[in-house]
Amino acid sequence: MASALRQRAAAVKADLAAKRKPSGWVLPRETASFAEEGTWTNIDCDVTPVDRRTWSVWTLGLYWGSDALNIQGWMAPAAIMVGGLTWREAILSIIIGSLVCTVPLVLNGFIGARLHVPYPIAARASFGWYFARFAVVTRAVTALFWHAIQTYTGSTAMTQMIRAIWPSYLDIPNHIPESVGITTQQMVSHLIFWIVQFPILLIPPHKLKWFFVTKVVLVLSTSTAAVIYMTSRAGGTGDIWDQPYQVHGSARRWLILSSISSITGGWYVSYVPLQISLADISRATIAVNISDFTRYLKKPGGVYYQIAFLPLIQLLVGIFGIICCSASRVVYGEYIWDPLDLASRWDGAGGRCFAFFFGLGWCIAQIGTNLSANVISCANDLTSLCPKYINIRRGVVITTITAAWIMQPWQIIHSAASLLSFMSGLGIFLAPIAALLGADYWLVHRQRLDVPGLYRAHGRYRYNKVGTNWRAVIAFLVSAVPNIPGLAAQVEPSLKKSIGGADKIYYMFYFWGFTSAFVVYVALSLVFPARETMIPETIYDDGEVLEGTYGPNERSGDTDSAHEKSHVDVGRKA
């Protein structure tokens, strides 16, 4: 044992010594890589090895449970009802919005499930070698920002856990200037939550199944217990079900449309309090990079089940929020949408015990959402931008340190409402990106891509000297530009009078953004086809049988039945 420890210590010492030089941080280049000589890559950028394809249909369902079961999902109905609608419109918006979001999730999920490549690599087929980096950076910035916000939100759950054990924790003297936007007690909670979260974020994606199970069971159990506890104290479910409309006529119809769009893509609306405005921002982002996760599926057919998983989970957590909020008015005399605010009212030995476990559930919930919606996504993006030095593990470290500490999320929440409004509006850019990915794979290239070509800077998906597919550029601009006035008015409300009816387009930004980009891109590709990218069938390798890259059931063809064909060399240099 002592000898093994000495050997381990010597290995660690040698590794640290090597990392004193930049060359010590260079990642190994996989022998199965399709990248050209001189173009670096690593195992997390390459096609997912067979032994890492560990996800089943149920793993994907648990993934959506991990993503959707969060504080923002609980509060999502509030973002609709505060605007003047009723619980009926809130439920309707959640169902329709979630179903609409499953369209790009299924379309783009198949890319990862069939080709087993991450989003940054798949984006090269539609955007071109260099323009794909714009799509990657846009997604990375969004993930980084929302990881910061979700982490700070998780620290408020940690506060409830600690104060449930030591009530005097809330009375810690503050030694931080008010201008910083955070107190000493809040900073301690933020630090503790981040320390707890950090090792969980380092779990490789293909090994996350049991964490997903833990989160889903814990959050559903504590949420169900909260509903039972509040309704028993209130003697029923309260009076929120009788709340009348506050808006009528065309204003009500536009509000319903904007509510559905908000559930689909996530955006900040001026009539919603800041803490509620974070609801469902992750939907639009995951619709873009869902292949970062479906690449780990054993069979591609599993992506269809997202049509059921997402709406059901989103609806369940939303209903929990409505019931507890309604009961809170009977018990406390006011509607309380924030579950952590609700937990802060539970005193006494029994109340604090329940508050501890409720806070624990939401701590795990926020960590799970960070994993499924933000951290792994940003880490994949960083890996593709600098594959020589960054893999997913290192990308996670960079992402979480930057988001939790360098970006100072407490400052963003307390004193940067305009920035929060702008970042929430990034869905106007994410919607066309999701549309272009799906349109290119399903209609333009008809599910036939050259996988080795995706890894080659001078391959068929370079498109031209500047590495940009101009059809994607035009479609993106047609989609995003009409939404910019509405976004500007959201950031600076005084501009609303000067933009005329342009804000109406922003009310349905996801529908317009996705549909317009999809249609324009397909039309341009039909009229001006990029013939060099059109191939008769999917190319999986270069004719060199690379053991462990594609399994025996994934060599040729584009349907599940075609997966049973044997290894065939389909010819192959881009």
Secondary structure, DSSP 8 states (H G I E B T S, - for coil): -HHHHHHHHHHHHHHHHHTTSGGGG-----TT--S-TT----TTTS---GGG--B-HHHHHHHHHHHHSSHHHHHHHHHHHTTT--HHHHHHHHHHHHHHHHHHHHHHHHHHHHH---HHHHHHHHH-TTHHHHHHHHHHHHHHHHHHHHHHHHHHHHHHHHHHH-GGGGG----S-GGGS--HHHHHHHHHHHHHHHHHHTS-GGG-HHHHHHHHHHHHHHHHHHHHHHHHHHTSS-SGGG---S--HHHHHHHHHHHHHHHHH----TTS-TTTTTTTTHHHHHHHHTHHHHTTBSSGGGGGGHHHHHHHHHHHHHHHHHHHHHHHHHHHSS----HHHHHTT--HHHHHHHHHHHHHHHHHHHHHHIIIIIIHHHHHHHHHHSTTT--HHHHHHHHHHIIIIIS-HHHHHHH-HHHHHHHHTTHHHHHHHHHHHHHIIIIISTT--BTGGGG-TTSGGG-STT---HHHHHHHHHHHGGGHHHHHHHHSGGGGGGGTTHHHHHHTHHHHHHHHHHHHHHHHHHHS--GGG--SS-B-SSSS--TTTS-TTSSS-SSTGGGGS---------
